[in-house]
Amino acid sequence: MKGEVVYYRLFDIGAAIDLDEVQRRVAMPFLSGRIVSERAAPKYARLGQPILVHVDQREVETNLGRITVSIAVHLYGVCALSVVVRTPFDASSLRDLRPYGILRLRTADQEETLDAYCARIAERIEEDLVPYMHDSYDVPIDPEPYTVYCVTVSEHPVRTFANGWRREVTALLASDPRPDDISDEEVEDTWKSWLSYYQDDLVVVEWDAALLIEPTASYEDTLAVLEVANLQLLELRTYDAFLDRRSTRRTMTSRTSSGGRPCCAAGARRSRSSRNSAWTCPRPRSRWTTSPSSGATGSWGRCTAPARGSSSWSPGDTRSRPRCRT
């Protein structure tokens, strides 16, 4: 069984950015971060086009031994960075792929997680982007991780995965070391989201990982869909945290000014817009406008919402974020 593991770490870097301005002012050619699909698709079914701001290939020491990784960084117009790390594998079974789900990188004196490794790359690129960022907001959000196991060569028919190896696939996508003990209910839940177009391909999608079997290795369009889906999730989590902070601040200010005890527990609701549900305050009244920012560069504007300002906005848009004025 041969193929590659594709790791995604998506970071919201807390501001808006104009990709056209970056390409206009930086004296270097930029490549598109998206490969054009060879399959037919309607014109309206297009994903946002990021630009490729970093690419590298190197050998690194890991808990799996010495491996070769290729690194690419996509910059989206919503000012999010997608760090993509890819490494090939040659395994005898699905169980041999499980250690790839907990990849750790080693140096002479320390060991770090893939999250920390990608965060250092994102931080370095963010420093270079500061002159082109505007309308900042201070909402720290953990990166959105995702892992895709791409199988291109297998000694077994693809239907073996769907009919005989469902429990092994479930364990792989959950990074679970005990596949034989996984319940039937968990297996059934994982296999609710699987797709197949040809007789020899298969996609099984879970919350944190996916299995992709494609003998032709033409799966870049599938990876693009998974990347944008995780970008949307990241932005929704950022939006949720932004509203939490604004509503909490407003509630505490209101209660303090009226002589009451600052507390935002009253009227709280349970948020389900992120995997780590938290108690949040009711949404504050806001007036949304879609007017672009002043275009000034090298300075930080007033706090804006990393949000959906109009129905025509999508996370892949290269336009500036809509601004929220309360």
Contacts in CASP RR format, 6 or more apart in sequence:
PFRMAT RR
TARGET T0000
AUTHOR 0000-0000-0000
METHOD contacts of the structure
MODEL  1
MKGEVVYYRLFDIGAAIDLDEVQRRVAMPFLSGRIVSERAAPKYARLGQP
ILVHVDQREVETNLGRITVSIAVHLYGVCALSVVVRTPFDASSLRDLRPY
GILRLRTADQEETLDAYCARIAERIEEDLVPYMHDSYDVPIDPEPYTVYC
VTVSEHPVRTFANGWRREVTALLASDPRPDDISDEEVEDTWKSWLSYYQD
DLVVVEWDAALLIEPTASYEDTLAVLEVANLQLLELRTYDAFLDRRSTRR
TMTSRTSSGGRPCCAAGARRSRSSRNSAWTCPRPRSRWTTSPSSGATGSW
GRCTAPARGSSSWSPGDTRSRPRCRT
1 89 0 8 1.000
1 90 0 8 1.000
1 91 0 8 1.000
1 92 0 8 1.000
1 93 0 8 1.000
1 94 0 8 1.000
1 151 0 8 1.000
1 153 0 8 1.000
1 154 0 8 1.000
1 155 0 8 1.000
2 88 0 8 1.000
2 89 0 8 1.000
2 90 0 8 1.000
2 91 0 8 1.000
2 151 0 8 1.000
2 152 0 8 1.000
2 153 0 8 1.000
2 154 0 8 1.000
3 88 0 8 1.000
3 89 0 8 1.000
3 90 0 8 1.000
3 150 0 8 1.000
3 151 0 8 1.000
3 152 0 8 1.000
3 153 0 8 1.000
4 86 0 8 1.000
4 87 0 8 1.000
4 88 0 8 1.000
4 89 0 8 1.000
4 150 0 8 1.000
4 152 0 8 1.000
5 86 0 8 1.000
5 87 0 8 1.000
5 89 0 8 1.000
5 97 0 8 1.000
5 100 0 8 1.000
5 101 0 8 1.000
5 103 0 8 1.000
5 147 0 8 1.000
5 148 0 8 1.000
5 149 0 8 1.000
5 150 0 8 1.000
6 84 0 8 1.000
6 85 0 8 1.000
6 86 0 8 1.000
6 147 0 8 1.000
6 148 0 8 1.000
6 150 0 8 1.000
6 223 0 8 1.000
7 84 0 8 1.000
7 85 0 8 1.000
7 86 0 8 1.000
7 103 0 8 1.000
7 114 0 8 1.000
7 118 0 8 1.000
7 145 0 8 1.000
7 146 0 8 1.000
7 147 0 8 1.000
8 82 0 8 1.000
8 83 0 8 1.000
8 84 0 8 1.000
8 144 0 8 1.000
8 145 0 8 1.000
8 146 0 8 1.000
8 147 0 8 1.000
8 148 0 8 1.000
8 226 0 8 1.000
8 227 0 8 1.000
8 230 0 8 1.000
9 82 0 8 1.000
9 83 0 8 1.000
9 85 0 8 1.000
9 114 0 8 1.000
9 115 0 8 1.000
9 118 0 8 1.000
9 119 0 8 1.000
9 122 0 8 1.000
9 143 0 8 1.000
9 144 0 8 1.000
9 145 0 8 1.000
10 80 0 8 1.000
10 81 0 8 1.000
10 82 0 8 1.000
10 83 0 8 1.000
10 143 0 8 1.000
10 144 0 8 1.000
10 145 0 8 1.000
10 146 0 8 1.000
10 227 0 8 1.000
10 230 0 8 1.000
10 231 0 8 1.000
10 234 0 8 1.000
11 80 0 8 1.000
11 81 0 8 1.000
11 82 0 8 1.000
11 83 0 8 1.000
11 118 0 8 1.000
11 119 0 8 1.000
11 122 0 8 1.000
11 126 0 8 1.000
11 143 0 8 1.000
11 234 0 8 1.000
12 78 0 8 1.000
12 79 0 8 1.000
12 80 0 8 1.000
12 139 0 8 1.000
12 141 0 8 1.000
12 234 0 8 1.000
12 235 0 8 1.000
12 238 0 8 1.000
12 306 0 8 1.000
13 79 0 8 1.000
13 80 0 8 1.000
13 81 0 8 1.000
13 122 0 8 1.000
13 126 0 8 1.000
13 129 0 8 1.000
13 133 0 8 1.000
14 79 0 8 1.000
14 133 0 8 1.000
14 136 0 8 1.000
14 137 0 8 1.000
14 138 0 8 1.000
14 139 0 8 1.000
14 238 0 8 1.000
14 306 0 8 1.000
15 79 0 8 1.000
15 133 0 8 1.000
15 134 0 8 1.000
15 135 0 8 1.000
15 136 0 8 1.000
15 137 0 8 1.000
15 300 0 8 1.000
16 77 0 8 1.000
16 78 0 8 1.000
16 79 0 8 1.000
16 133 0 8 1.000
16 134 0 8 1.000
16 135 0 8 1.000
16 293 0 8 1.000
16 304 0 8 1.000
16 320 0 8 1.000
16 321 0 8 1.000
17 75 0 8 1.000
17 77 0 8 1.000
17 79 0 8 1.000
17 129 0 8 1.000
17 132 0 8 1.000
17 133 0 8 1.000
17 134 0 8 1.000
17 320 0 8 1.000
18 77 0 8 1.000
18 132 0 8 1.000
18 295 0 8 1.000
18 318 0 8 1.000
18 320 0 8 1.000
19 50 0 8 1.000
19 51 0 8 1.000
19 75 0 8 1.000
19 77 0 8 1.000
19 318 0 8 1.000
20 318 0 8 1.000
21 132 0 8 1.000
21 295 0 8 1.000
21 297 0 8 1.000
22 30 0 8 1.000
22 51 0 8 1.000
22 75 0 8 1.000
22 129 0 8 1.000
22 132 0 8 1.000
23 30 0 8 1.000
23 51 0 8 1.000
25 132 0 8 1.000
25 297 0 8 1.000
30 51 0 8 1.000
30 52 0 8 1.000
30 53 0 8 1.000
31 51 0 8 1.000
31 52 0 8 1.000
32 49 0 8 1.000
32 50 0 8 1.000
32 51 0 8 1.000
32 52 0 8 1.000
33 49 0 8 1.000
33 50 0 8 1.000
33 51 0 8 1.000
33 52 0 8 1.000
33 72 0 8 1.000
33 74 0 8 1.000
34 47 0 8 1.000
34 48 0 8 1.000
34 49 0 8 1.000
34 50 0 8 1.000
34 224 0 8 1.000
35 220 0 8 1.000
35 221 0 8 1.000
35 224 0 8 1.000
37 220 0 8 1.000
37 221 0 8 1.000
37 224 0 8 1.000
38 218 0 8 1.000
39 221 0 8 1.000
47 224 0 8 1.000
47 225 0 8 1.000
47 228 0 8 1.000
47 316 0 8 1.000
48 76 0 8 1.000
48 228 0 8 1.000
48 314 0 8 1.000
48 315 0 8 1.000
48 316 0 8 1.000
48 317 0 8 1.000
48 318 0 8 1.000
49 316 0 8 1.000
49 318 0 8 1.000
50 74 0 8 1.000
50 75 0 8 1.000
50 76 0 8 1.000
50 77 0 8 1.000
50 82 0 8 1.000
50 316 0 8 1.000
51 74 0 8 1.000
51 75 0 8 1.000
52 72 0 8 1.000
52 73 0 8 1.000
52 74 0 8 1.000
52 75 0 8 1.000
53 73 0 8 1.000
53 74 0 8 1.000
53 75 0 8 1.000
53 81 0 8 1.000
53 125 0 8 1.000
54 71 0 8 1.000
54 72 0 8 1.000
54 73 0 8 1.000
54 121 0 8 1.000
54 125 0 8 1.000
55 70 0 8 1.000
55 71 0 8 1.000
55 72 0 8 1.000
55 73 0 8 1.000
56 70 0 8 1.000
56 71 0 8 1.000
56 72 0 8 1.000
57 68 0 8 1.000
57 69 0 8 1.000
57 70 0 8 1.000
57 71 0 8 1.000
58 68 0 8 1.000
58 69 0 8 1.000
58 71 0 8 1.000
59 66 0 8 1.000
59 67 0 8 1.000
59 68 0 8 1.000
59 69 0 8 1.000
60 66 0 8 1.000
60 67 0 8 1.000
60 69 0 8 1.000
60 105 0 8 1.000
60 106 0 8 1.000
61 105 0 8 1.000
61 106 0 8 1.000
61 107 0 8 1.000
62 103 0 8 1.000
62 104 0 8 1.000
62 105 0 8 1.000
62 106 0 8 1.000
63 99 0 8 1.000
63 102 0 8 1.000
63 103 0 8 1.000
63 104 0 8 1.000
63 106 0 8 1.000
63 111 0 8 1.000
64 99 0 8 1.000
64 100 0 8 1.000
64 103 0 8 1.000
67 87 0 8 1.000
68 87 0 8 1.000
68 88 0 8 1.000
69 85 0 8 1.000
69 86 0 8 1.000
69 87 0 8 1.000
70 85 0 8 1.000
70 86 0 8 1.000
70 87 0 8 1.000
71 83 0 8 1.000
71 84 0 8 1.000
71 85 0 8 1.000
71 86 0 8 1.000
71 121 0 8 1.000
72 83 0 8 1.000
72 84 0 8 1.000
72 86 0 8 1.000
73 81 0 8 1.000
73 82 0 8 1.000
73 83 0 8 1.000
73 84 0 8 1.000
73 121 0 8 1.000
73 122 0 8 1.000
73 125 0 8 1.000
74 81 0 8 1.000
74 82 0 8 1.000
74 84 0 8 1.000
74 227 0 8 1.000
75 81 0 8 1.000
75 125 0 8 1.000
75 129 0 8 1.000
76 82 0 8 1.000
76 231 0 8 1.000
76 315 0 8 1.000
76 316 0 8 1.000
76 318 0 8 1.000
77 316 0 8 1.000
77 317 0 8 1.000
77 318 0 8 1.000
77 319 0 8 1.000
78 231 0 8 1.000
78 235 0 8 1.000
78 306 0 8 1.000
78 315 0 8 1.000
78 316 0 8 1.000
78 317 0 8 1.000
78 321 0 8 1.000
79 133 0 8 1.000
79 321 0 8 1.000
80 231 0 8 1.000
80 234 0 8 1.000
80 235 0 8 1.000
80 315 0 8 1.000
81 122 0 8 1.000
81 125 0 8 1.000
81 126 0 8 1.000
82 227 0 8 1.000
82 231 0 8 1.000
83 118 0 8 1.000
83 121 0 8 1.000
83 122 0 8 1.000
84 227 0 8 1.000
85 114 0 8 1.000
85 118 0 8 1.000
87 100 0 8 1.000
89 97 0 8 1.000
89 100 0 8 1.000
91 97 0 8 1.000
93 168 0 8 1.000
94 165 0 8 1.000
94 168 0 8 1.000
94 169 0 8 1.000
94 171 0 8 1.000
94 172 0 8 1.000
95 168 0 8 1.000
95 171 0 8 1.000
95 172 0 8 1.000
95 179 0 8 1.000
97 149 0 8 1.000
97 172 0 8 1.000
98 171 0 8 1.000
98 172 0 8 1.000
98 175 0 8 1.000
98 176 0 8 1.000
98 177 0 8 1.000
100 147 0 8 1.000
100 149 0 8 1.000
101 147 0 8 1.000
101 175 0 8 1.000
101 209 0 8 1.000
102 175 0 8 1.000
103 113 0 8 1.000
103 114 0 8 1.000
104 111 0 8 1.000
104 112 0 8 1.000
104 113 0 8 1.000
104 114 0 8 1.000
105 111 0 8 1.000
105 112 0 8 1.000
105 113 0 8 1.000
105 114 0 8 1.000
105 117 0 8 1.000
115 143 0 8 1.000
115 145 0 8 1.000
118 143 0 8 1.000
119 143 0 8 1.000
122 143 0 8 1.000
130 298 0 8 1.000
131 297 0 8 1.000
131 298 0 8 1.000
132 297 0 8 1.000
132 298 0 8 1.000
133 298 0 8 1.000
133 300 0 8 1.000
134 293 0 8 1.000
134 294 0 8 1.000
134 295 0 8 1.000
134 296 0 8 1.000
134 297 0 8 1.000
134 298 0 8 1.000
134 299 0 8 1.000
134 300 0 8 1.000
134 301 0 8 1.000
134 320 0 8 1.000
135 293 0 8 1.000
135 300 0 8 1.000
135 301 0 8 1.000
135 302 0 8 1.000
135 303 0 8 1.000
135 304 0 8 1.000
135 320 0 8 1.000
135 321 0 8 1.000
135 323 0 8 1.000
136 300 0 8 1.000
136 301 0 8 1.000
136 303 0 8 1.000
136 304 0 8 1.000
137 242 0 8 1.000
137 303 0 8 1.000
137 304 0 8 1.000
137 305 0 8 1.000
137 306 0 8 1.000
138 303 0 8 1.000
139 238 0 8 1.000
139 241 0 8 1.000
139 242 0 8 1.000
139 245 0 8 1.000
139 306 0 8 1.000
140 241 0 8 1.000
141 234 0 8 1.000
141 237 0 8 1.000
141 238 0 8 1.000
141 241 0 8 1.000
143 234 0 8 1.000
144 230 0 8 1.000
144 231 0 8 1.000
144 233 0 8 1.000
144 234 0 8 1.000
144 237 0 8 1.000
145 208 0 8 1.000
146 208 0 8 1.000
146 209 0 8 1.000
146 210 0 8 1.000
146 226 0 8 1.000
146 227 0 8 1.000
146 230 0 8 1.000
147 208 0 8 1.000
147 209 0 8 1.000
147 210 0 8 1.000
148 209 0 8 1.000
148 210 0 8 1.000
148 211 0 8 1.000
148 212 0 8 1.000
148 223 0 8 1.000
148 226 0 8 1.000
149 172 0 8 1.000
149 173 0 8 1.000
149 209 0 8 1.000
149 210 0 8 1.000
149 211 0 8 1.000
149 212 0 8 1.000
150 212 0 8 1.000
150 213 0 8 1.000
150 214 0 8 1.000
150 217 0 8 1.000
150 219 0 8 1.000
150 223 0 8 1.000
151 211 0 8 1.000
151 212 0 8 1.000
151 213 0 8 1.000
151 214 0 8 1.000
152 214 0 8 1.000
152 215 0 8 1.000
152 216 0 8 1.000
152 217 0 8 1.000
153 215 0 8 1.000
154 213 0 8 1.000
154 215 0 8 1.000
157 200 0 8 1.000
158 196 0 8 1.000
158 199 0 8 1.000
158 200 0 8 1.000
158 201 0 8 1.000
158 202 0 8 1.000
158 213 0 8 1.000
159 199 0 8 1.000
161 169 0 8 1.000
161 202 0 8 1.000
161 204 0 8 1.000
161 211 0 8 1.000
161 213 0 8 1.000
162 191 0 8 1.000
162 194 0 8 1.000
162 196 0 8 1.000
162 202 0 8 1.000
166 187 0 8 1.000
166 190 0 8 1.000
166 191 0 8 1.000
167 179 0 8 1.000
167 180 0 8 1.000
167 182 0 8 1.000
167 187 0 8 1.000
168 179 0 8 1.000
169 190 0 8 1.000
169 191 0 8 1.000
169 204 0 8 1.000
169 211 0 8 1.000
170 176 0 8 1.000
170 179 0 8 1.000
170 182 0 8 1.000
170 186 0 8 1.000
170 187 0 8 1.000
170 190 0 8 1.000
170 191 0 8 1.000
171 177 0 8 1.000
171 178 0 8 1.000
171 179 0 8 1.000
171 182 0 8 1.000
172 179 0 8 1.000
172 209 0 8 1.000
172 211 0 8 1.000
173 190 0 8 1.000
173 204 0 8 1.000
173 206 0 8 1.000
173 208 0 8 1.000
173 209 0 8 1.000
173 210 0 8 1.000
173 211 0 8 1.000
174 182 0 8 1.000
174 186 0 8 1.000
174 190 0 8 1.000
174 206 0 8 1.000
174 208 0 8 1.000
174 209 0 8 1.000
175 209 0 8 1.000
176 182 0 8 1.000
190 204 0 8 1.000
190 206 0 8 1.000
191 204 0 8 1.000
193 204 0 8 1.000
193 205 0 8 1.000
193 206 0 8 1.000
194 202 0 8 1.000
194 203 0 8 1.000
194 204 0 8 1.000
194 205 0 8 1.000
195 202 0 8 1.000
195 203 0 8 1.000
195 205 0 8 1.000
196 202 0 8 1.000
196 203 0 8 1.000
200 213 0 8 1.000
200 215 0 8 1.000
201 213 0 8 1.000
201 214 0 8 1.000
201 215 0 8 1.000
202 211 0 8 1.000
202 212 0 8 1.000
202 213 0 8 1.000
203 210 0 8 1.000
203 211 0 8 1.000
203 212 0 8 1.000
203 213 0 8 1.000
203 222 0 8 1.000
204 210 0 8 1.000
204 211 0 8 1.000
205 226 0 8 1.000
207 275 0 8 1.000
210 226 0 8 1.000
212 219 0 8 1.000
212 222 0 8 1.000
212 223 0 8 1.000
214 222 0 8 1.000
228 315 0 8 1.000
228 316 0 8 1.000
231 315 0 8 1.000
231 316 0 8 1.000
232 315 0 8 1.000
233 274 0 8 1.000
235 306 0 8 1.000
235 315 0 8 1.000
236 273 0 8 1.000
236 274 0 8 1.000
237 273 0 8 1.000
237 274 0 8 1.000
238 306 0 8 1.000
239 273 0 8 1.000
239 305 0 8 1.000
239 306 0 8 1.000
239 307 0 8 1.000
239 308 0 8 1.000
240 271 0 8 1.000
240 273 0 8 1.000
240 274 0 8 1.000
240 280 0 8 1.000
242 305 0 8 1.000
242 306 0 8 1.000
242 307 0 8 1.000
243 280 0 8 1.000
243 283 0 8 1.000
243 284 0 8 1.000
243 305 0 8 1.000
244 271 0 8 1.000
244 278 0 8 1.000
244 280 0 8 1.000
244 281 0 8 1.000
246 284 0 8 1.000
246 326 0 8 1.000
247 264 0 8 1.000
247 280 0 8 1.000
247 281 0 8 1.000
247 282 0 8 1.000
247 283 0 8 1.000
247 284 0 8 1.000
248 264 0 8 1.000
248 281 0 8 1.000
250 284 0 8 1.000
250 326 0 8 1.000
251 262 0 8 1.000
251 263 0 8 1.000
251 264 0 8 1.000
251 281 0 8 1.000
252 262 0 8 1.000
252 263 0 8 1.000
252 264 0 8 1.000
255 261 0 8 1.000
255 262 0 8 1.000
255 263 0 8 1.000
256 262 0 8 1.000
264 281 0 8 1.000
265 279 0 8 1.000
267 281 0 8 1.000
267 282 0 8 1.000
268 279 0 8 1.000
268 280 0 8 1.000
268 281 0 8 1.000
268 282 0 8 1.000
269 279 0 8 1.000
269 280 0 8 1.000
269 281 0 8 1.000
269 282 0 8 1.000
270 277 0 8 1.000
270 279 0 8 1.000
270 280 0 8 1.000
271 277 0 8 1.000
271 278 0 8 1.000
271 279 0 8 1.000
271 280 0 8 1.000
284 326 0 8 1.000
285 326 0 8 1.000
286 305 0 8 1.000
286 324 0 8 1.000
286 325 0 8 1.000
286 326 0 8 1.000
287 324 0 8 1.000
287 325 0 8 1.000
287 326 0 8 1.000
288 307 0 8 1.000
288 309 0 8 1.000
288 310 0 8 1.000
288 322 0 8 1.000
288 324 0 8 1.000
289 309 0 8 1.000
289 322 0 8 1.000
289 323 0 8 1.000
289 325 0 8 1.000
290 309 0 8 1.000
290 310 0 8 1.000
290 313 0 8 1.000
290 322 0 8 1.000
290 323 0 8 1.000
291 323 0 8 1.000
292 319 0 8 1.000
292 320 0 8 1.000
293 301 0 8 1.000
293 304 0 8 1.000
293 320 0 8 1.000
293 323 0 8 1.000
304 321 0 8 1.000
304 323 0 8 1.000
304 324 0 8 1.000
305 321 0 8 1.000
305 322 0 8 1.000
305 323 0 8 1.000
305 324 0 8 1.000
306 321 0 8 1.000
307 321 0 8 1.000
307 322 0 8 1.000
307 324 0 8 1.000
308 322 0 8 1.000
309 321 0 8 1.000
309 322 0 8 1.000
309 324 0 8 1.000
310 322 0 8 1.000
313 319 0 8 1.000
313 321 0 8 1.000
313 322 0 8 1.000
END
